Amino acid sequence: MHFALTDEQRMIVDTVRRFVTTELDPHADEVEQKDEVPPELARRIREKALDAGLYAANMPVELGGAGLDAVSMTLVERELGATSYALQMLVARPSNILQACRGEQRERYLLPAVRGERHDCLAMTEPGAGSDVRGMTTRAERSGDGYVLNGTKHFISHADAADFAVLFAATGTEQTARGTKSLITAFLVDLDAPGVEVRRGSSCVSHRGYHQCELSFTDVRLPETQRLGEEGKGFELMGEWLGASRLSVAATSVGRARRVLEMTTRWAAEREQFGQPIGRFQGVGFPLADMATELEAAELLTLRAAWKQDQGTMTDRDVAMAKLYATEALARITDRAVQIFGGMGLMAELPVERYWRDARVERIWDGTSEIQRHIISRSLLRPLGS
């Protein structure tokens, strides 16, 4: 098996790592303290990302993106994952599902998102429908030549910084073996449209400056031209375009874990107790060994899934394994880091406690660890008829 990066991939890693170090990291403490990215700073970072050719790297060249393959894109996500989420998301990767845009949707939503002129968010989760996507109650009812949208979404990431949402709503029902389920349709919804309200959600322990929002829709009129894909086929669109988001979570978790391991190793080499570096004690050295081993395993699972995506052979199980292991490895690595740093690991003076807090959400969003385990176990049992 050949694991070496190509010259182009090494250049991509170096470019993104340098951008993180020079343009993002210096502002991480400010964002953490303010729980906000100042608008002028956000504008400057976006402009620099555009100038550096890093913006919309996930989009095809013919749309104005960098056209990176899945492995290269995973390396980009890994490097960006080492810093503040609120800052690294300014190096935007528009949702892949926008590639499903057709006709005037391309000029109104897709291409402006690629150029950095408009910003999208994904509106799926509801107060009563998280993992059970088909249990959503937000509805888009047929009305004349369009739809009328009513309902509520929550936990919608960075909706306060977005211009439009890729929203999923029920447009009908069907009978399944488990009872009545909603037929889901995707829509493109401008967040400044009449009847749309965007509110900041509750403060979150993870990723300060990157806000979770609540969206409410009251008799919002949507022309048919703002439907994304076919009516009732939103679930299929999710499956076609959104699997990459779980791979992105795995990759950023790997990048964050790598940063934490580097910090903790330096601390263990420089911090002295009883006349020697604490890393020489097995109680510190062995956890470091476990952290390094888990990091390597997480990275290999993640890159393997990305490689299979490039080959057209990636399955739901592949990406579920990558997300499950990488996010849970990050949790264990950050927890051990706090223990090795001791009391200082819990102090805001050092970023260790930040990484520890930020790690918690990764096992929840884009499909909880339990959902990933369900996907994996079903893939094992289904061929046996169970």
Residue pairs with C-beta under 8 A, 6 or more apart in sequence:
5 13
5 75
8 72
9 71
9 72
9 75
12 68
12 72
12 75
12 76
13 75
13 79
15 52
15 54
16 54
16 75
16 76
16 79
16 80
17 79
17 82
19 48
19 49
19 52
19 54
19 91
20 79
20 80
20 82
20 83
20 88
23 45
23 48
23 49
24 45
24 80
24 83
24 84
24 87
24 88
24 91
25 83
27 37
27 41
27 84
27 87
28 83
28 84
28 87
28 351
30 38
31 37
31 84
31 86
31 87
31 208
31 209
32 84
32 208
32 209
32 348
32 354
34 209
35 203
35 208
35 209
35 211
36 209
37 86
37 87
37 90
37 209
42 90
42 161
45 87
45 90
45 91
46 55
46 90
46 91
46 92
46 116
49 55
49 90
49 91
49 92
49 116
50 116
53 66
54 66
54 76
54 91
55 91
55 92
55 114
55 116
56 63
56 64
56 65
56 66
56 92
56 93
56 94
56 113
56 114
56 115
56 116
57 65
57 66
57 68
57 73
57 76
57 93
58 65
58 66
58 68
58 73
58 93
58 94
58 96
58 244
59 65
59 66
59 67
59 94
59 99
59 114
60 67
60 99
61 67
63 99
63 110
63 111
63 114
64 111
64 114
64 115
65 114
68 76
69 310
70 244
70 247
70 306
70 307
70 309
70 310
70 314
71 303
71 306
71 307
71 310
73 93
73 244
73 306
74 247
74 248
74 251
74 302
74 303
74 306
75 251
77 93
77 247
77 248
77 251
77 252
77 255
78 251
78 252
78 254
78 255
78 258
78 299
78 302
79 255
80 88
80 91
80 252
80 255
81 88
81 251
81 252
81 253
81 254
81 255
81 256
82 255
82 256
82 258
82 259
83 259
84 207
84 209
84 210
85 207
85 209
85 210
85 252
85 358
86 207
86 208
86 209
86 210
87 209
88 252
89 158
89 210
92 113
92 116
92 119
93 248
94 110
94 113
94 114
94 119
94 120
95 120
95 122
95 166
95 241
95 242
95 245
96 241
96 242
96 244
96 245
97 122
97 166
97 186
97 228
97 237
97 238
97 241
97 242
98 109
98 110
98 113
98 120
98 166
99 110
99 241
100 186
100 228
100 229
100 237
100 240
100 241
101 109
101 110
101 188
101 228
103 225
104 225
105 188
105 225
105 226
105 228
108 188
109 118
109 120
109 164
109 188
112 118
113 119
113 120
118 163
118 164
119 158
119 161
119 162
119 163
119 164
120 162
120 163
120 164
120 165
120 166
121 156
121 157
121 158
121 159
121 161
121 162
121 164
121 165
121 166
121 213
122 156
122 157
122 165
122 166
122 242
123 153
123 156
123 159
123 165
123 166
123 167
123 168
123 189
123 215
124 133
124 136
124 153
124 167
124 168
124 238
125 153
125 154
125 155
125 156
126 136
126 137
126 138
126 151
126 152
126 153
126 154
127 152
127 154
128 135
128 137
129 135
129 136
129 137
130 155
131 367
131 368
131 370
131 371
133 168
133 184
133 235
133 238
134 181
134 182
134 184
134 235
135 181
135 182
136 151
136 168
136 169
136 170
136 182
136 184
137 151
137 170
137 182
138 149
138 150
138 151
138 152
138 153
138 167
138 168
138 169
138 170
138 217
139 149
139 150
139 151
139 169
139 170
139 171
140 147
140 148
140 149
140 169
140 170
140 171
140 185
140 187
140 222
141 147
141 148
141 150
141 171
142 171
143 221
145 223
145 224
146 221
146 222
146 223
146 224
146 226
147 171
147 187
147 221
147 222
147 224
147 227
148 219
148 220
148 221
148 222
149 167
149 169
149 187
149 189
149 195
149 217
149 219
149 220
149 221
149 222
150 217
150 218
150 219
150 220
151 169
151 216
151 217
152 214
152 215
152 216
152 217
153 165
153 167
153 214
153 215
153 216
154 201
154 212
154 213
154 214
154 215
155 201
155 212
155 365
156 165
156 201
156 212
156 213
156 214
156 215
157 210
157 211
157 212
157 213
157 365
158 210
158 211
158 213
159 165
159 191
159 198
159 211
159 213
159 215
160 198
160 200
160 211
160 213
161 211
162 191
163 190
163 191
163 192
164 188
164 189
164 190
164 191
165 188
165 189
165 191
165 215
166 186
166 187
166 188
166 228
167 186
167 187
167 188
167 189
167 215
168 184
168 185
168 186
168 187
168 234
168 238
169 184
169 185
169 187
169 234
170 182
170 183
170 184
170 185
171 183
171 184
171 185
171 231
171 232
172 182
172 183
172 231
172 232
173 180
173 181
173 182
173 183
174 180
174 181
174 183
175 181
183 231
183 232
184 232
184 234
184 235
184 238
185 227
185 229
185 230
185 231
185 232
185 233
185 234
186 227
186 228
186 229
186 234
186 237
187 222
187 226
187 227
187 228
188 226
188 227
188 228
189 196
189 217
189 220
189 222
189 226
190 196
191 198
191 215
193 220
194 220
194 221
195 217
195 218
195 219
195 220
195 221
196 215
196 216
196 217
196 220
197 215
197 216
197 217
197 218
198 213
198 214
198 215
199 213
199 214
199 215
199 216
200 211
200 212
200 213
200 214
201 211
201 212
201 213
201 214
202 212
204 211
204 212
204 361
205 357
205 360
205 361
206 357
206 358
206 359
206 360
206 361
207 358
207 361
228 234
228 237
229 236
229 237
243 314
243 316
243 319
244 309
245 366
246 319
246 320
246 322
246 323
246 366
246 367
246 372
247 302
247 305
247 306
247 309
247 319
247 322
247 323
248 366
249 323
249 326
249 327
249 362
249 365
249 366
250 298
250 301
250 302
250 305
250 319
250 322
250 323
250 325
250 326
250 327
251 302
251 306
251 326
252 362
253 298
253 326
253 327
253 329
253 330
253 359
253 362
254 295
254 298
254 299
254 302
254 326
254 330
256 330
256 334
256 355
256 358
256 359
257 291
257 294
257 295
257 298
257 326
257 329
257 330
257 333
257 334
258 295
258 299
259 355
260 291
260 330
260 333
260 334
260 337
260 352
260 355
261 288
261 291
261 292
261 295
261 333
261 337
263 337
263 351
263 352
264 288
264 291
264 336
264 337
264 340
264 341
264 352
265 279
265 288
267 278
267 340
267 341
268 277
268 278
268 279
268 284
268 285
268 288
268 340
269 277
269 279
270 277
271 277
271 278
272 278
273 281
278 284
278 340
279 285
279 288
284 340
287 336
287 339
287 340
288 340
290 332
290 336
291 332
291 333
291 336
291 337
294 329
294 332
294 333
295 329
295 333
297 325
297 329
298 322
298 325
298 326
298 329
298 330
299 326
301 321
301 322
301 325
301 326
302 322
302 326
304 318
304 322
305 314
305 318
305 319
305 321
305 322
306 314
308 314
308 315
308 318
309 319
315 379
316 375
316 379
317 375
317 376
317 379
320 367
320 371
320 372
320 373
320 375
320 376
321 372
321 376
323 366
323 367
323 372
324 369
324 372
324 373
324 376
326 362
327 359
327 362
327 363
327 369
328 363
328 369
330 359
330 362
331 359
331 360
331 362
331 363
334 352
334 355
334 356
334 359
335 356
337 345
337 352
337 355
337 356
338 345
338 346
338 352
338 353
338 356
339 345
341 350
341 352
344 350
344 352
345 352
345 353
345 356
346 352
346 353
347 353
348 354
363 369
367 375
